[in-house]
């Protein structure tokens, strides 16, 4: 009991202090080597604060990002903020009104680089999801922010937009025209951009179509998006840039895989993506193959009549995902039980291979798995067979962290006690 009490006292002191100096020191300690006592003490305190005072810690990290002159500390703060979604934490309604303007300030800071935005977009997605979930009066300020960024720094706007959950039409219309125009410029001038930038423009227009088809059928707008996408792909192929196009489509496949895991696709959204793939299928055998894979991806787990062929395709898809992505699939309640069962069995196999030293999974990934595993354990409605496999997954992670890394897993202890 002495250790948790000591952590509670330290946590209260950290949270209650108006200065951010204590939190900055803690983040510096988290930069130490994982095997050091300094890191392990800091990690225990941070995880305790995240478990007991999540809203306070969340706001402190946001304020630290705005106030610190240390670029390393700022990067750490936004990275830790983006990881809150992995902890199964949901923002309460009372906290959203304070958090939303802080997020906007972080996005609009001149010091925020595009590389920062790649991490911040996960934070925006996390907060936006709770805004939608709680119907918190919308988030018009975010729409204005995306519009402002689209005018001045469009790539930053693309990053913020593509990870958003389904939003109401009026929100999207705030910045839609500017976003589409800037993304079209990127797609039609591939010689001026890296393939990563072209891919970002591609993902932006595909995401726009998915957003428009979430709750209303704006076929006129979606048809225009489809025309731009197909024209861009055809022109790349005509210019002899097939490999450029292929890499862009492979990036799109990874993006759609993540987006589907997070939010799912309805029939119209699947049809939109499939129509794009159908129209470019004749641009060479490699393009046809990746188009077929994307088409199969968007349609999987939505057909109640899928059989053995689906099982093989879904298993192949799981084999391409990281341990954390697979666990997120299992944690999702939007997928069929069969999909989730295959996911948790695949994860158990991966972790078993790690325990037996056949493969190596980085310890940082194990730390990311821990909070989401506790969330999964606490969920109701998991079948007995799946819960048994989940228990084996927990064992492998616990063995690695507690026996190999010699780190305590307070979240697991609290779950067992409860």
N, C-alpha and C positions, 0 to 999 in steps of 0.2 A: 504493500500500500504506500510505502514511503516514496517510491519512484513516481507513480502517478500524481501524488500530492505535490511533489517537487515540480513536476511538469506543469501542473495547474497553476502554481504560484508564478512560475516563469512566464507562462502564457498570459496570465492576467496582467502581469507587469508590462509585457510587450504590447498587448492590445490596448491597454489603458493609457499608454504614453502618447501624447499629441505629436511628439517628434518622431520622425521616421528613421532616426539614427539607429535604433535598436534593430529594426527590420533590415536595414541596409547591412549591418554587421552580420545578421543571421544569413543573408543571401551570400555574403562573402565567404562565410564558413561552409555553406553548401557547395561552394566551388572547390573545396578541398578534395583530396583523393578519398574515394569511398571507404577505404580501409582505415582511415584515421579516426581517432576518437572525436576529434573536432567535428568532422562531417557527421558521424553517427549521432552525436549529441544534438547537432543542429537539425538533422533530419527528423529525429524523434520529436523535437519541439515544434518544428514546422508542421509535421503530420498531426500532432496533437491539436495545434491551433486550427488547422484545416478541418478537423473532425468536430471540434467543440465550438469554435467561433468562426465558421466559414464566411459569413457575411462581412464581419469586421475585417478579417484578413483580406478578403476580396477587395474591399474598398481601400484598404491600406496599400495594397499592391498597385492599384490604379493610381492613387495619389503619388506613390513613390515614382512611378513611371513618368509622371508629369514634373516632379520636383527635382529629381536627381540629375546631377551633371555628369555622372559616371555612366558611360555608354554600356559598360558590362553589366552594371546593376540594372539598368533599364531593360536590357535584353533579358536578364534573368526574371525580372518582374513580369514582363509580358508572356514569357514562356510558361511560368508557373500559373499565370492567369488562364492561359489557354488549356492547361491541364485540368482545370476544375471539372470540365465535363466528364473526364475519365473517373472522377470520384463518385459519380452517381448523385451529385449534389444539384438541387433545384433551388433557384433564387425565390425567396418568398415575395409576395406582393409588396409588403411594406418596404423592402429594400430596393425595388426596381426604380422608384422615382429618384433615389439618390445615385444609383449606379449608372443609369442611362446617360445623363449629361457628362459623367466622368469618362465614359467610353467614347463619346463624341469628341471630347477634348483630346484624348489620346490619338484618335484618328486624324485630327486636324493639325496636330503639332508639326512644325517645320522639321523637327528633329526625327520624326518618324520616317524611316526609309522604306523602300519597297520590300526589302528583305524582312523588315519588322512586320510589314503588313501581311506577309504570308503566314505569320504566326497570329497576329491580331485578328485575322479574319475568323479564326476558330473561336476566339473570345466573343466576337460580335455575333457569330452564329449561336453560341451558347446563351447569350443574353437575349437575343431576338427570339429564340425558341421559347423562352419563359415568358416573354412579352405576349407572344401568340397564345401560349398555353393558358395564361391567366387573363387574357383579353384586357391587357393593361392600357386601354385607350389608344392602342397603336403606338407607333414610334416615328412620327412625322419628321422629327429632328434627324433621324438616320437617313431618311429619304433626301432631305435637304443636303446632308453631308455628302452622300453619294453623288448627288448632282454637282455640288461644288468641286469635288475631286474629279469627276468626269470631265469638267471643263478645264481644269488646271493640270491634273496629274491622272490621266485616264487609267493607267495600269493599276494604280492604287484603288481606284473605284472598282475595277474589274475584280480585284482580289476580295474586296468587301462584299460585293454582290454575289459571287458564285457559290458561297457557302451558306447563304441565307435559307432559312426554312420557308415553306409556302407562306406568302403574304397576300393580303387583300389587294385587289386591282388598283385602287386609288394610290396606294403606296408605290407600286411599280411604275405607274404612269408619271409620277413626279420626275423621274430621271430616265425613263425608258428611251425616249428619242435621242438624248445626248449619248447614252451608253451604246445604243445600237450604231449610231453614226461613227463614234470613235472606234468601236470594235470592227466595223466594216473597213475603215481606213487601214487598220492593222492587217486584216485578212487580205486586202487587195494589194498590199505592198510588202510581200514577204521578203523581198531582197533587202529591205531596210531594217528587218528585225531578225532576232534569233528565233529558232524554232520554238523555244519556250514562250516567247512573247506571242508568236502566232497561235500557239496552242491555247494561251490564255484568252485571246480574242475568240477563238473557236469555242472554248468552254463557256465563255460569257454569252454568246448568242444562243447556244444550245440550252443553257440554263434559263435564258429569257423565254424561250419557247416553252420550257417546262413550267416556269412560273405562270405564264399566261394561260396555260391549259390546266392549272390546278383546280380552279373553281369556276372558270367561265371559258367558253369556247370562242375566243377571238381569232377565228380562222383567217381573217384578212391580215392581221398582224403576223400570225404564225407563218402564213404563206410567204410573206415578204422575207422573213428570217430564213426560211428554207431556200428561197431563191438566192440569197446572199451566200449561204453556206455551200450550196452546190456549185455556184459560179466560181467561188474561191478555190474549191477543190479541183474543178476542171481546169482552171487557169494554171494552177501549180503543176498539174500533170502535163499540160501543153508546153510549159516552159522547161520540161525535163527535170522537175524537182520532185520526182516520185518519192525519194527517200525522205525528203523534208515533210511531205504530206503523210507518209507512213508513220513517221515519228509523232507527228501531231495527232493522228488518229489513235495511236497507242496511248498517248497521254490522255486523250478523251476517254478511252476505255477505262483507265484507272480512275479518272474523275467521276464518271458515271457509276462505277462500282461503289465508290464512297458515298455518292449522293443518294443512291438507291438504298444503301444500308441505313443511312440516316433518316430518310424521309419517305422512301417508297415511291413508286410511279403508278399512276392510274392508266387506264386503257388508252386515253387520248395522248398522254405523254409518251407512252411506249410507241404509239403509232407515229408520232412526230419524229422520234429518233430513228425508227425503222424506215420511214420514208426517206430520210436523208441518206441512210446507208444503202437503200435500194437504188437511189439515183446515182450513186458513185461506184456501184459494184463492178462496172465494166472497165474501171481505170487500172487494169492490170491484175494479175493473180495475187500479189501480196496485199493490194488494197482490198480486193474481194474477200480475202481471208479474214482480215481484221474487221471488215464491215460485217461479215457473218458472225464473228465473235461478239461484236457490240450488239447486233440484233438479238442474238441468243441471250446476252446478259440482261437486256431490258425486259425481255419477255419471261425470264425464269421466275419461278416461285409465285406466279400469278395465274397459272393455268391449273385448275383443279384436277385435270385429267393427265398430268404429266406422269410418266412411268420410268422404266429402266433407263431410257435414253437421257432423261432429265437428270437422274441420279449421277450418271457419269459426268455430264456437263457441270453440274453443281460441284461435284467433288474436284474437278479440274479447276474450277474457279476458286474454291477454297485453298487449293494448293498454291495459288499465286499470292495469297494474302499474308500479311504479318500476323503474329500471335494476337496483337491488340485488336486488329481489324476483325479477326475471327471471333474474339470474345464479344466485340460490339454486336456482331450478328446474333450471337446467342442471347445477348441482353435485350435485343429488339423484340417487341411484342407484336410487330406488324407482319412478321413472317410466319409461315406455317410451321407447325411443330416438327415436321420432317426435316425442313431446312435447318432449324435450330439444333436438332438432334445430330445431324451430320456435322454441324459446325463444332459442337462441344466435343465430339469424338475426335475430330481432326486436331483440335487444340490439345486434347489429352495425349494424342500420339506425338505431337511436336514436343510437348514438355517431357514426356517419358523418354524420348530420344535425347533430350538435353540432360536429364538426370543420369542416363546411362552413358553420357558423353559421346553419343553418336553425332550430335549437332551441338552448336553453341548458340544460346540466346543471351544477348547482352543483359547485364544486371539492371540497366536503366529500364529495359522493357519489362522486366519482372516487377519493378517498382510501380510501373504504370498499370500493370495487371491487378495489383493488390486491391485498390479501392473499388474497382469495377467488379471484382470477384465478390467482395462483401455485399455490394448492391444486388448481385445475382442471387447470392445465398438468401437474402432477405425477401426476395420476390415470392409472391404466392402463385400457385398454379403450375409449378414445375412438376412434371411427372416423376414418379419414384425412380425410374430407370435413368432419366436425365440427371436427377439430383445426385445419383450415385456416381455418375461420370464427373459431374461438377465437383464432388468431393475429392475425386482422384486428382483433378486439376489443381484444387486448392492444396492438396498434399505436396505436389511437385513444386509449386511456388513457395510454400512454407519451408520445404526442405532446403531449397536453394537459399532463401533469405535468412533463415534462422540457423541452419547448420553450416552452410558453406560461407555465407557472407557475415554470419554472426550478428544479424540485425533483428531486433524485436519487431513483431507484427502486432501492434497494439489494436488495430482494427479487427483482426481475427479474434484476439482475446476478448474484446468488447462484445463481438457477435456471439461468441460461445457463452459468455456470462449472461447475456440478455436472453 
